[in-house]
Amino acid sequence: MKAKKYADLVALDQGNRPHWADMGAYVGYEVWSYKRWAWHFLQRNPMYQEVSIKGGPASGQRAAQFGRTNLKPYKERYADDEDEKKGWLPERVSKLDSCVVPAGRTVSYDLKFGEVALVIDLGRTANAGRAALTAMLVDARGRLDKELEKLGRGLSKSGSNLPQVRKPRRNLLLQRLRMCDALWARATDDELIRVFFHGHCRDGALPAAYERQQVIRKVRRLQNDAIKMMERGYLELIPLHYIQDKSSKAGAVPR
């Protein structure tokens, strides 16, 4: 998607979008989780906006095209408890099977690479009370952590390329998010220069001649970076959510 075509694609009601020139309109960005950053970029994607308002029986398949488990409406705000909810494909459980027949039943699975089968006896939990479920889930998480470590070691030995974890600065993410909103607002090059590259404006005057050409190149790069984040770049942020230090979210290693 080119910058010039982006604004033409955004024809839907955008709700209360922040004003791109005002950093204060993006309240709390310093401590946003990476899942929240990913959502803010995705909800600005014109293709996702079109898909998310349709719903229907195939909504799960359409959501998967964007890395989602569900089609969260694009105008819906990011709830405070959403970090703990399932919304992205890495969080989806592939299959749930159960047995409610006293005599039991026999099942068999052909596990694919990376899949894990975990059997939990809710019969014991029903007798012990729901409080036992918490301890059971803690045990299950510990076992899954060990399986994930084994999988990672296996991939390393086989020479497979594991994803490189690189944490972008939040002020860089904010700059790209603001540019998304600037593209939607059809901000002019002069407006973009004054806001994003004000250091080139001396005594309030815009740069001229060769310097202006150089700054315009920077504007185009920022526009392209913003569009890439809307299209698929947001997916690179999801893995960072699970490894980030929740006690110091703003202390990211720069990219």
C-alpha positions as CSV (number, residue, x, y, z in Angstrom):
1,M,0.0,0.0,0.0
2,K,1.4,3.4,-1.0
3,A,1.1,6.5,1.1
4,K,-0.8,8.4,-1.5
5,K,-3.4,5.6,-1.8
6,Y,-3.9,5.0,1.9
7,A,-6.2,7.9,2.7
8,D,-8.5,7.0,-0.2
9,L,-9.0,3.5,1.3
10,V,-10.1,4.9,4.6
11,A,-13.8,5.6,4.0
12,L,-15.3,4.2,7.2
13,D,-16.2,6.1,10.3
14,Q,-13.1,6.3,12.4
15,G,-14.7,7.3,15.6
16,N,-12.6,9.4,18.0
17,R,-9.2,9.2,16.5
18,P,-6.4,11.1,18.3
19,H,-5.1,14.2,16.7
20,W,-1.8,13.1,15.1
21,A,0.0,16.4,15.9
22,D,-0.7,16.2,19.6
23,M,1.5,13.6,21.5
24,G,-0.7,14.2,24.6
25,A,-3.7,12.7,22.7
26,Y,-2.0,9.3,23.0
27,V,-2.4,8.9,26.7
28,G,-0.3,6.3,28.5
29,Y,1.6,5.1,25.5
30,E,4.8,4.9,27.7
31,V,3.4,1.8,29.4
32,W,1.2,0.2,26.7
33,S,1.8,-3.5,26.3
34,Y,3.1,-4.8,22.9
35,K,-0.3,-6.5,22.4
36,R,-1.9,-3.1,22.8
37,W,0.5,-1.5,20.3
38,A,-0.3,-4.3,17.8
39,W,-4.0,-3.7,18.2
40,H,-3.7,0.1,17.6
41,F,-1.8,-0.5,14.4
42,L,-4.2,-3.2,13.2
43,Q,-7.3,-1.2,13.9
44,R,-6.0,1.5,11.6
45,N,-5.6,-1.0,8.7
46,P,-8.3,-0.2,6.1
47,M,-8.6,-3.8,5.0
48,Y,-9.1,-5.0,8.6
49,Q,-11.7,-2.2,9.1
50,E,-13.7,-3.5,6.2
51,V,-13.5,-7.1,7.4
52,S,-14.2,-6.5,11.1
53,I,-17.7,-5.0,10.5
54,K,-18.9,-7.9,8.4
55,G,-18.9,-10.8,10.9
56,G,-20.7,-13.9,9.7
57,P,-19.9,-17.6,9.9
58,A,-16.5,-17.3,8.4
59,S,-15.3,-14.6,10.7
60,G,-12.8,-16.9,12.4
61,Q,-11.0,-17.5,9.0
62,R,-11.0,-13.8,8.2
63,A,-9.6,-13.0,11.6
64,A,-6.8,-15.5,11.1
65,Q,-5.7,-13.6,8.0
66,F,-4.8,-10.8,10.3
67,G,-3.2,-13.0,13.0
68,R,-6.3,-12.7,15.2
69,T,-8.5,-15.3,16.9
70,N,-11.6,-13.1,16.6
71,L,-12.7,-10.0,14.6
72,K,-12.6,-7.4,17.3
73,P,-14.5,-4.3,15.9
74,Y,-12.0,-1.8,14.7
75,K,-13.6,1.1,16.6
76,E,-13.7,-0.8,19.9
77,R,-11.4,0.6,22.6
78,Y,-8.6,-1.5,24.1
79,A,-9.9,-2.7,27.5
80,D,-7.8,-2.6,30.6
81,D,-8.0,-6.3,31.1
82,E,-7.4,-7.2,27.4
83,D,-3.8,-8.1,27.9
84,E,-4.9,-11.2,29.8
85,K,-7.5,-12.2,27.2
86,K,-7.1,-14.4,24.1
87,G,-7.1,-12.4,20.9
88,W,-4.1,-13.4,18.8
89,L,-3.3,-16.7,17.0
90,P,-0.2,-17.6,19.2
91,E,-2.7,-17.7,22.1
92,R,-5.2,-20.0,20.5
93,V,-5.7,-23.6,21.7
94,S,-5.8,-25.8,18.6
95,K,-8.4,-28.2,19.9
96,L,-10.4,-29.1,22.9
97,D,-11.7,-32.6,23.5
98,S,-13.5,-34.0,26.6
99,C,-15.2,-37.1,27.9
100,V,-18.5,-36.9,29.9
101,V,-19.3,-40.6,29.6
102,P,-18.8,-42.5,32.8
103,A,-17.4,-45.5,30.9
104,G,-14.8,-43.3,29.3
105,R,-13.7,-43.5,25.7
106,T,-10.6,-44.2,23.7
107,V,-9.1,-41.4,21.5
108,S,-5.9,-41.2,19.4
109,Y,-4.1,-38.2,18.0
110,D,-1.5,-37.7,15.4
111,L,0.5,-34.9,16.9
112,K,2.1,-32.4,14.5
113,F,5.5,-30.8,15.1
114,G,5.3,-28.5,18.1
115,E,1.9,-29.8,19.4
116,V,1.4,-31.0,22.9
117,A,-1.4,-33.2,24.3
118,L,-2.3,-32.4,27.9
119,V,-4.8,-34.5,29.8
120,I,-6.6,-32.8,32.8
121,D,-8.9,-34.8,35.1
122,L,-11.8,-32.5,35.9
123,G,-13.4,-35.3,37.7
124,R,-11.0,-34.8,40.6
125,T,-11.5,-31.0,40.4
126,A,-15.3,-31.4,40.6
127,N,-14.9,-33.3,43.9
128,A,-12.3,-31.0,45.3
129,G,-13.9,-27.7,44.2
130,R,-13.1,-25.1,41.7
131,A,-10.3,-23.7,43.8
132,A,-8.3,-26.7,42.8
133,L,-8.4,-25.6,39.2
134,T,-6.0,-22.8,39.9
135,A,-3.3,-25.1,41.2
136,M,-3.9,-27.5,38.3
137,L,-3.4,-24.7,35.7
138,V,-0.2,-23.6,37.5
139,D,1.1,-27.2,37.1
140,A,0.0,-27.3,33.5
141,R,1.8,-24.1,32.7
142,G,5.0,-25.4,34.3
143,R,4.8,-28.5,32.1
144,L,4.1,-26.5,29.0
145,D,7.1,-24.2,29.8
146,K,9.3,-27.3,29.9
147,E,8.0,-28.5,26.6
148,L,8.6,-25.1,25.0
149,E,12.2,-25.1,26.3
150,K,12.7,-28.6,24.8
151,L,11.3,-27.4,21.5
152,G,13.5,-24.4,21.5
153,R,16.6,-26.4,22.2
154,G,15.7,-28.8,19.4
155,L,15.3,-26.0,16.9
156,S,18.6,-24.5,17.9
157,K,20.4,-27.9,17.4
158,S,18.8,-28.4,14.0
159,G,20.0,-25.0,12.8
160,S,16.6,-23.6,12.4
161,N,16.4,-19.8,12.4
162,L,14.7,-18.8,15.6
163,P,13.0,-15.3,15.6
164,Q,15.3,-12.6,16.8
165,V,13.7,-10.7,19.6
166,R,14.2,-7.0,19.2
167,K,12.3,-4.5,21.2
168,P,11.5,-1.2,19.4
169,R,11.5,2.0,21.4
170,R,8.0,3.1,22.3
171,N,8.6,6.7,21.1
172,L,9.5,5.2,17.7
173,L,6.2,3.2,17.7
174,L,4.3,6.3,18.7
175,Q,5.9,8.2,15.8
176,R,4.7,5.6,13.4
177,L,1.2,5.4,15.0
178,R,0.9,9.2,14.7
179,M,1.9,9.0,11.1
180,C,-0.9,6.5,10.5
181,D,-3.3,9.1,11.8
182,A,-1.7,11.8,9.8
183,L,-2.1,9.8,6.6
184,W,-5.8,9.3,7.4
185,A,-6.1,13.1,8.1
186,R,-4.4,13.8,4.7
187,A,-1.8,15.9,6.4
188,T,0.4,17.9,3.9
189,D,4.2,17.5,3.6
190,D,4.6,20.9,5.1
191,E,2.5,20.0,8.1
192,L,4.4,16.7,8.6
193,I,7.7,18.5,8.4
194,R,6.7,21.0,11.0
195,V,5.5,18.3,13.4
196,F,7.9,15.4,12.9
197,F,11.0,17.2,11.6
198,H,10.7,20.6,13.3
199,G,14.4,20.7,13.8
200,H,14.7,21.6,10.1
201,C,12.4,24.6,10.5
202,R,14.6,27.5,11.5
203,D,12.8,30.6,12.9
204,G,9.5,28.9,11.9
205,A,10.5,28.7,8.2
206,L,10.3,25.5,6.3
207,P,13.6,24.1,4.8
208,A,14.2,25.1,1.2
209,A,15.8,23.6,-1.9
210,Y,18.2,20.6,-1.3
211,E,17.5,20.4,2.5
212,R,13.7,20.2,1.8
213,Q,14.3,17.3,-0.6
214,Q,16.3,15.5,2.1
215,V,13.5,16.0,4.7
216,I,10.8,14.9,2.3
217,R,12.7,11.6,1.9
218,K,12.6,11.2,5.7
219,V,8.8,11.9,5.6
220,R,8.4,9.2,2.9
221,R,10.4,6.7,4.9
222,L,8.3,7.4,8.0
223,Q,5.1,7.0,6.0
224,N,6.3,3.7,4.6
225,D,7.2,2.5,8.0
226,A,3.8,3.4,9.4
227,I,2.0,1.6,6.6
228,K,4.2,-1.5,7.1
229,M,3.2,-1.6,10.8
230,M,-0.5,-1.4,9.8
231,E,-0.2,-4.2,7.1
232,R,1.8,-6.9,8.9
233,G,4.4,-5.3,11.1
234,Y,2.2,-5.3,14.1
235,L,2.5,-9.1,14.2
236,E,6.2,-8.7,15.1
237,L,5.1,-7.0,18.4
238,I,2.9,-9.9,19.6
239,P,5.8,-12.2,20.7
240,L,7.4,-9.3,22.6
241,H,4.3,-9.2,24.9
242,Y,5.1,-12.6,26.4
243,I,8.7,-11.9,27.2
244,Q,8.5,-8.2,28.3
245,D,9.2,-7.3,31.9
246,K,5.8,-6.3,33.1
247,S,7.3,-4.3,35.9
248,S,9.3,-2.0,33.6
249,K,7.6,-1.9,30.2
250,A,9.2,1.4,29.3
251,G,12.7,0.0,29.6
252,A,12.8,-1.6,26.2
253,V,16.0,-2.5,24.4
254,P,16.1,-0.1,21.3
255,R,16.0,-1.3,17.8
